[in-house]
Amino acid sequence: MDTKQLLETSATYLMANVSRAPLVLVRGDGMRVWDTDGREYLDFGAGLAVTALGHSHSRVTGAIREAAATLLHVSNLYHNVPQIHLARLLCEHSFADLAYFANSGAEANEAAIKMARKYAKERFSTDRYEIIATHNSFHGRTMATVTATGQPKYHHGFEPLVPGFKHVPYNDLRAMEMAVDNRTAAILVEPIQGEGGVHIPDDDYLPGLRKLCDESGALLILDEIQTGVGRTGRLWAYEHSGIEPDIMTVAKALANGLPIGATLATRDAGSVLTPGTHGTTFGGNPFVTAVAIASFTTVLDEKIPERAARIGRYLMEGLRRMATTRPVIRAVRGRGLLIGAELSVAAGPIVDACREDGVLILSAGEKVVRMAPPLIVEERDCDRALATLDRALAQ
Ligand SMILES: *Cc1c(COP(=O)(O)O)cnc(C)c1O
């Protein structure tokens, strides 16, 4: 089938739950992907901040080949070797003592929410189950996680939502302080809001939330699904803040593109998931966890977080320079290689123009263009992406 036929067949057979760009991608290598017409694109979106090591990374591809030829799946009725090693690896490189594996970000958050409810009921009382999240957040699309997501546009048509969720403005300690009471099981926030527009809280925000949780007995859940695994210039974004959560969820970059989610917790919080209380058929299977081990150890061995910090500074400086000549850029925000430029116009047409000019970038909310390239990106790739964005903004 040629591109036109593929797009027609897509429209015939696929549910239109997302508005896809009219391009069909077939191959990727490093920072580049190619479409069905053989056109090359520079990938500055990394499949929504997923492919941290780029496309077809030799260590990841090697691990995929080996794992596929060894053992794909056995269910969680039995132990498997890579799942055990990955749990230990993640705990040894974070605050956590215990890990649970799922298949996506939303499922990792779903497990975190269930853990927080069970913990609060067992520790405190049966009517303590509320989760406080923030406006403009993004936590996933299952019923509980879409309820936690503080953006009404994701709720329309799906009501009634799940009871027991409250929302307060992000980066507003006072509002959170007012909202926390003896019904609060957990505070759930992203250390940097990604989908909501790349919003970075003040330095005292996460420490303030930690203190509120310590005083009230609520758990602090950090959604690091987008910010984790080196994206922000540290292995985990919470490391910028000097505090540690009770529960952290990770997904996007963890296996460089294979579906995986992880809920990491202190021993205290994680111990509530006793046999039979929660589970998944596919989660943590030996194939995906073997690939996650290969990805994660590559991130550690190649000091990818430091690299993200360095190149992120370069990219952000370039955007800030551009902002001085293009007043359509209202603000440039970011940490590491999670960077947003807030525009005074809609981001969608700019994203389209960049794509037509050979560079894939993302939007985040209405007016923010988001750059989240693979963390292996080089300065010269940034130069090309910046020049492309500059041309798009000039029009
Ligand atoms: C992407 C994302 C999710 C949802 O992950 P899925 O794998 O799409 O379910 C949740 N939280 C944050 C912060 C995300 O960026």
The ligand as an SDF file (V2000), in Angstrom:
LIG
                    3D

 15 15  0  0  0  0  0  0  0  0999 V2000
    2.2410    9.8750   29.6560 C   0  0  0  0  0  0  0  0  0  0  0  0
    1.9290   10.1630   31.0660 C   0  0  0  0  0  0  0  0  0  0  0  0
    1.0400    9.3410   31.7890 C   0  0  0  0  0  0  0  0  0  0  0  0
    0.2560    8.2130   31.1580 C   0  0  0  0  0  0  0  0  0  0  0  0
    1.0530    7.2030   30.6680 O   0  0  0  0  0  0  0  0  0  0  0  0
    0.4120    6.1330   29.6450 P   0  0  0  0  0  0  0  0  0  0  0  0
    1.5410    5.1790   29.3940 O   0  0  0  0  0  0  0  0  0  0  0  0
    0.0160    6.9030   28.4190 O   0  0  0  0  0  0  0  0  0  0  0  0
   -0.7350    5.5040   30.3130 O   0  0  0  0  0  0  0  0  0  0  0  0
    0.8400    9.6290   33.1230 C   0  0  0  0  0  0  0  0  0  0  0  0
    1.4910   10.6460   33.7240 N   0  0  0  0  0  0  0  0  0  0  0  0
    2.3500   11.4400   33.0620 C   0  0  0  0  0  0  0  0  0  0  0  0
    3.0500   12.5360   33.8020 C   0  0  0  0  0  0  0  0  0  0  0  0
    2.5930   11.2320   31.7040 C   0  0  0  0  0  0  0  0  0  0  0  0
    3.4190   12.0550   31.0510 O   0  0  0  0  0  0  0  0  0  0  0  0
  1  2  1  0
  2  3  1  0
  2 14  2  0
  3  4  1  0
  3 10  2  0
  4  5  1  0
  5  6  1  0
  6  7  2  0
  6  8  1  0
  6  9  1  0
 10 11  1  0
 11 12  2  0
 12 13  1  0
 12 14  1  0
 14 15  1  0
M  END
$$$$
